[in-house]
Amino acid sequence: MAWYDEDSWATAAFAPRGSTIAITFLLAVLLPVLLHQFLYRKATPTTLPSFLLIGPSGSGKTAFLTLTERKAVAQTHTSTAPLGVEVLLPEDYMPQSSHYRSPGDPAYERSRRFLLLDTPGHGKLRHFATKQLANPANVRGIIFVLDAASVAEETGLNETAEYLHDVLLALQKRYTEATTSKGPKEIPVLIAANKMDLFTALPPHLVTQQLEKAISDVRKSRAKGLKDSGRTLGGEDEDLDEEREWLGEGGEGSFEFVQMEEVGTTVTVHGGNVIGGESADVKSWYEWIAAQL
Amino acid sequence: MLDTFEILTTSGVVLWSRRYASVGPHIINSLIRDVFIEERVQPQTEDSGSKPTYRKEGYTLKWTTVKDLGLIFVAVYQSLVHMTWVDKLLDNIRALFVGLYGEQLENKKSSVVNCNKFAPYFERQIQELEGQSDGGSSATGAKLTPPSSTDNESADESVPKINPLQRQQKPLYDTSADSTPVPTPDTSRPTTPAQSHLLTGKAGPGAKLSRRGKKKAAALNSAPVSSGDEASVKRKGKASTKKNRVWGDFGAEEEDPSMVLDYSQSDLRDDAPEAEALEAIDPESWGSRTGKGQFVLKDLDLEMDQIIAEQNAKSQSGTPAASGGGLVGSSLGAIGGLFRNVVGGKTLTDEDLAKPLKGMEEHLLKKNVAREAAVRLCESVKRDLVGLKTSSFTTVESTIRTSMEKALTKILTPTSSLDLLREITTVNTSNRPYVLSIVGVNGVGKSTNLSKIAFFLLQNHHRVLIAAADTFRSGAVEQLRVHVRNLQELSKREGAGHVDLFEKGYGKDAANIAADAVAHAAKEGFNVVLIDTAGRRHNDQRLMSSLEKFAKLAKPDKILMVGEALVGSDSVAQARNFNQSFGPGRGLDGFVISKCDTVGDMVGTLVSMVHATGIPVVFLGVGQHYADLRGLNVGSVCRLLMS
């Protein structure tokens, strides 16, 4: 008996037969095609630019989302789940990137489309938002919606400022912890002061002042506060609280939104109202979105 | 009477609502907050027959949910009214709504559900159920409604509401759907043929089919704006048009090819003037005349019954289908199940989850979580997952893991801010000292943690008065005196704040000493008063009752309870009893969990205590030194518990 077996499949696979060649050929041709098909299907079809809606509960995030989606505000309640909706920028606003395009250009239509991500604002459900902040893949901008009337009071201001502080700190961390020398993509923040139609609402410049002051306070009391239990309990994440980071210029002096520009985050404050008054007035917000698109 | 009925999504958008009396939105908001987010109110399980209820400001709310579609159905009515049929209504409306609009809800990229024709279905359900509860004689009376009147009414109020908008926007959505195929999990696919089976099987003879075809045609003509008389015809049409849209065309065609023919024929016939069409409808096909000459609206009821029956059948068929099919079928199913378990895309049922959840419960018990809390966490994970599909390349176990992590994060994350320093500043601005008192079982480390807190406050340059209100245990006052001496020495060395001891010896009433201490502090200009209390067993009624008087006299701004990380399942009872001991309207404000350094990763006590009361953990004691006090890091505790 020979050292090989005539009938075994291994012999057949290496023999110069027609069938073997055909099978090999087919395999060689089809495999890349199938692989490509598979991977192509797997990948997300398009990556739309997205905007993140963040803010304390009851500030009007979901209402703004419905306004953008259907041009009228639907009735809303407290959200318990995030929601992503594909929307078109209203006709009156032109995306920054398509100023040179003619209105009939199909690419124009495409550039007006974006994804609006709504997150629940309740204290226990903010991990949806923080998860998005930790990995902002396609996030073009963050819209921090707040209730301009509740900011006039101490408790509302503190809650809002604390949340905003955390959001800005997350953005700053993302910038400082980046390993590339170029730094990550800039993510601008719009502070949308909602409910301007209410009598008690603060005007935008006062909102800015109050928030800057309150964020300085938050930073101060965080600096004085106790250390986190993370290191002592966890053991493994040593550097987690070894180097605590402070918002804006090392946490000295009073905080101003301008300081955030150093870390690639421009903060803008615009007033508006989603519901109430004669009609919704969110023109400046849409202009801001258009400028980022 | 029912005040409001709302159908909303978990993301907070109201899809459909019907108001009979104005109810503020805060009522439903507080339901969502208390029940769904903070889980402060525990709903009883649905197995007990009736739907869970929630009471707020004289209203009673009943609700039901559809997990995988993220829907919440809420009925609100006055608590004074006893309504027996609300459960049935919720069930029926849920079945109807899911049956009619399930496919639209699958589209995850939009919050719009075109359900403005839902009103007539709802009205009929209400009428029917109200009729049933009223009793036999009036039952027929409620059902017998002249069709024209109800039709016009509901059409008038339902159509103009959202329609213009929807019509305006529709083209946009259509193009977007075409150009960017959105990968949505297609759960409804396998079920649709079954639905159309039932539907076409039950559907009447030719007359009915042709009528439906006609409606389809009308819908395809993109529904011209109608007014007046046409409305009644159109509404009828819409009711069935809706049906077509939901079951999809492929179902109907596959089942009955003649349908297509019918459809074109009726299309031709439908070209006749609208008024004629109104006459042409055979009354027999959509209603029947009773002896008194009144119409009974038949088709809407029939249709509703069909949809409800289908939905019920579908929910019940889940289990028998799996077990049936003989030996080959079951083994194939088992292999398929195993495969799907690895690859993902498996729809989770109770049985799938039972075993891994048991394992998860064991794991939590090993981490020193009290059994009660572990069971509740597993229950909430089960509620979260049953009916969901696992995403691709994830096993059931890992799905449970992520869900459990989510549940733990949710339970441990405090609702309100826990910034002690800021609270002190706020209280001090009104010219009175901030009063913090500490309670707990014997030997958990009340005095030690109190002096740790004092050290922390001293470093922030506060003037602190420590009140020795433990007048019971010998040596308690001396112990505090030693602590105060040490702290004074430390603060002098670091140039920090000022600390002093307030003591009245042993045997006096603790509550009075505390009140005196607060008065003394106000006079002497201290910002903060820390009150140490005697340790007491939480199940000793005699000792616990004195806490009520204490809370009343000393009026602490914050009451913290110290609990050991070492204690096991007793932690639940401890937390509960202490929380209830301060009399009505006053409870604990937070926990200090001591001796965390001695338990390693078995930090389950944290979860048990928070679970029992819904009160956050403020501090963790992690060592013997004054500086060994930490805030809670929810992420790291979750990691420890899941490791």
Boltz contact constraints between the chains, C-beta under 6 A:
constraints:
  - contact:
      token1: [A, 45]
      token2: [B, 180]
      max_distance: 6.0
  - contact:
      token1: [A, 45]
      token2: [B, 181]
      max_distance: 6.0
  - contact:
      token1: [A, 46]
      token2: [B, 180]
      max_distance: 6.0
  - contact:
      token1: [A, 62]
      token2: [B, 12]
      max_distance: 6.0
  - contact:
      token1: [A, 69]
      token2: [B, 111]
      max_distance: 6.0
  - contact:
      token1: [A, 70]
      token2: [B, 112]
      max_distance: 6.0
  - contact:
      token1: [A, 70]
      token2: [B, 165]
      max_distance: 6.0
  - contact:
      token1: [A, 72]
      token2: [B, 165]
      max_distance: 6.0
  - contact:
      token1: [A, 74]
      token2: [B, 13]
      max_distance: 6.0
  - contact:
      token1: [A, 74]
      token2: [B, 14]
      max_distance: 6.0
  - contact:
      token1: [A, 75]
      token2: [B, 14]
      max_distance: 6.0
  - contact:
      token1: [A, 76]
      token2: [B, 12]
      max_distance: 6.0
  - contact:
      token1: [A, 76]
      token2: [B, 13]
      max_distance: 6.0
  - contact:
      token1: [A, 77]
      token2: [B, 8]
      max_distance: 6.0
  - contact:
      token1: [A, 77]
      token2: [B, 12]
      max_distance: 6.0
  - contact:
      token1: [A, 77]
      token2: [B, 28]
      max_distance: 6.0
  - contact:
      token1: [A, 77]
      token2: [B, 29]
      max_distance: 6.0
  - contact:
      token1: [A, 77]
      token2: [B, 32]
      max_distance: 6.0
  - contact:
      token1: [A, 78]
      token2: [B, 29]
      max_distance: 6.0
  - contact:
      token1: [A, 78]
      token2: [B, 32]
      max_distance: 6.0
  - contact:
      token1: [A, 78]
      token2: [B, 33]
      max_distance: 6.0
  - contact:
      token1: [A, 79]
      token2: [B, 11]
      max_distance: 6.0
  - contact:
      token1: [A, 79]
      token2: [B, 12]
      max_distance: 6.0
  - contact:
      token1: [A, 80]
      token2: [B, 10]
      max_distance: 6.0
  - contact:
      token1: [A, 80]
      token2: [B, 36]
      max_distance: 6.0
  - contact:
      token1: [A, 80]
      token2: [B, 37]
      max_distance: 6.0
  - contact:
      token1: [A, 81]
      token2: [B, 10]
      max_distance: 6.0
  - contact:
      token1: [A, 81]
      token2: [B, 11]
      max_distance: 6.0
  - contact:
      token1: [A, 81]
      token2: [B, 70]
      max_distance: 6.0
  - contact:
      token1: [A, 83]
      token2: [B, 11]
      max_distance: 6.0
  - contact:
      token1: [A, 85]
      token2: [B, 110]
      max_distance: 6.0
  - contact:
      token1: [A, 85]
      token2: [B, 111]
      max_distance: 6.0
  - contact:
      token1: [A, 86]
      token2: [B, 109]
      max_distance: 6.0
  - contact:
      token1: [A, 88]
      token2: [B, 172]
      max_distance: 6.0
  - contact:
      token1: [A, 122]
      token2: [B, 37]
      max_distance: 6.0
  - contact:
      token1: [A, 123]
      token2: [B, 415]
      max_distance: 6.0
  - contact:
      token1: [A, 124]
      token2: [B, 37]
      max_distance: 6.0
  - contact:
      token1: [A, 124]
      token2: [B, 410]
      max_distance: 6.0
  - contact:
      token1: [A, 124]
      token2: [B, 413]
      max_distance: 6.0
  - contact:
      token1: [A, 127]
      token2: [B, 409]
      max_distance: 6.0
  - contact:
      token1: [A, 221]
      token2: [B, 419]
      max_distance: 6.0
  - contact:
      token1: [A, 221]
      token2: [B, 421]
      max_distance: 6.0
  - contact:
      token1: [A, 221]
      token2: [B, 422]
      max_distance: 6.0
  - contact:
      token1: [A, 224]
      token2: [B, 421]
      max_distance: 6.0
  - contact:
      token1: [A, 224]
      token2: [B, 460]
      max_distance: 6.0
  - contact:
      token1: [A, 226]
      token2: [B, 629]
      max_distance: 6.0
  - contact:
      token1: [A, 226]
      token2: [B, 630]
      max_distance: 6.0
  - contact:
      token1: [A, 226]
      token2: [B, 631]
      max_distance: 6.0
  - contact:
      token1: [A, 227]
      token2: [B, 630]
      max_distance: 6.0
  - contact:
      token1: [A, 228]
      token2: [B, 631]
      max_distance: 6.0
  - contact:
      token1: [A, 228]
      token2: [B, 633]
      max_distance: 6.0
  - contact:
      token1: [A, 229]
      token2: [B, 620]
      max_distance: 6.0
  - contact:
      token1: [A, 229]
      token2: [B, 630]
      max_distance: 6.0
  - contact:
      token1: [A, 229]
      token2: [B, 632]
      max_distance: 6.0
  - contact:
      token1: [A, 229]
      token2: [B, 633]
      max_distance: 6.0
  - contact:
      token1: [A, 230]
      token2: [B, 633]
      max_distance: 6.0
  - contact:
      token1: [A, 230]
      token2: [B, 636]
      max_distance: 6.0
  - contact:
      token1: [A, 232]
      token2: [B, 622]
      max_distance: 6.0
  - contact:
      token1: [A, 233]
      token2: [B, 636]
      max_distance: 6.0
  - contact:
      token1: [A, 234]
      token2: [B, 636]
      max_distance: 6.0
